Each structure stands twice: as structure tokens, then as C-alpha cells.
Amino acid sequence: MNQPYNTERSQRTRRQKEANGYNYAPKALIDTLVQWSRFSIGRNCFMNQPEREKTNITAAGPTTGAGSRLRELGVVLPAPPSPLGAYVETSRAGSLLFVSGTLPLVDRKLAISGRIGRDLSVSQGQEAARLAALTALAAAQEYVGDLDKIKKLVKLTVQLVTTEDFTEHAVVADGASNLFVQLFGPEAGHVRVVYGVYSLPVRTPVVVETIFEL
């Protein structure tokens, strides 16, 4: 008995809402919109992420390890160094590989000697630092077998034999840093300490100490 009244009241309520700007969408349209929304959310969650990663890899270019990059540059590492005393050249602790101080060696012989600022120019000091960095890589390669296994250089310490008034320590140390940036990329980064000293073993102008992450 109440059905006509309820229907009339429902229609009257609907007309009032439509007059106030309320639009009724057909149920089929609502179902379609809900399904499309679910599809879009799923696509964003599961499809867009790999697509974004693929885009990022393409933009950054293919990633290569230090060993591969070294070969691309045509750089040949020197023979790995031998300890000058009662210590080892490399020691691993967890994921870190510590390399003892290395010298600018070629065929296990000191290639550059003297005091920077008196016997050696800044550019010669840079070359000495670069050679010492290559020697450090040779020591690391002897331990790991392939430099591609090294993720990054963590810390670089550079000691320089200089005159008292020499102030270009950072520029000289860049001879080592720039090589590592070439191999591991600027985004990897490394912290660094560089300082001048009065003397170093066997008249070497530079000693490079490195810590790598495996």
C-alpha cells in the first residue's frame, strides 16, 4: 500500500537534487569508471615503475664496472706492488677493502722522485699521484681478481712531499681523484684527505692510500 507513496517521494527527491545541480550517472557508466580507475591504478603501480627505471637507465647510459672502463680507456695497470715492510698490501673488513699506501711505480720501480715545489712541478706531482692511484688499483685487482667487483672508492688519502711554502696540495691530489672519477663515475664520489709532509719512504713524492667498497 505504501509503494506508490514511496515511489512518488523518491522521484520528488530526485527532481529536487537535479534542480540543485546534482546529476545522476547511469549505473553502467559508474561501473565502467570504477573498472577504468582500478586498471589505471594497477598500471601505474606495476607497469610505470619498470618503464621509469628503463627510462632512467637509457638516460644515464649503460653502467660499466671500473675494470671495463679501464679497458675502454686503454689504460694498463702496473704490476701489483710488494710490501716494503712487515705488512700486507690489502686487507678486507666486511664490504670494505683497505689498500696500503702505494707509490708512483712502473715495473715495481719508483717512476718519479723528488720534492714537489722544488724538484717537481704541479703537473709532475699530478702525474705521480695518478701513477700511485694506478698502483693502488693494481693491488686491489690482485686481491679481487676483477676490478668490476669493486663498487666504488670510499676514501682517498694523499700524502705529498712538498716545500714549506707549497699550497697546491689539492690540485696535485686531483691527479689521483680524477682517475677514480673516470672509473667509478662522478655520482659515486669519494671523500679525501691530502696533506704535505717533510719526507716519505724511498724519496717518493707521493703516497696514496685507498679504501674501496666491494
Helices and strands as residue ranges (DSSP letters): H 3-19, H 27-46, H 48-60, H 66-72, E 90-93, E 96-102, E 105-106, E 109-110, H 122-144, G 147-149, E 152-161, H 169-184, E 191-197, G 201-203, E 206-213
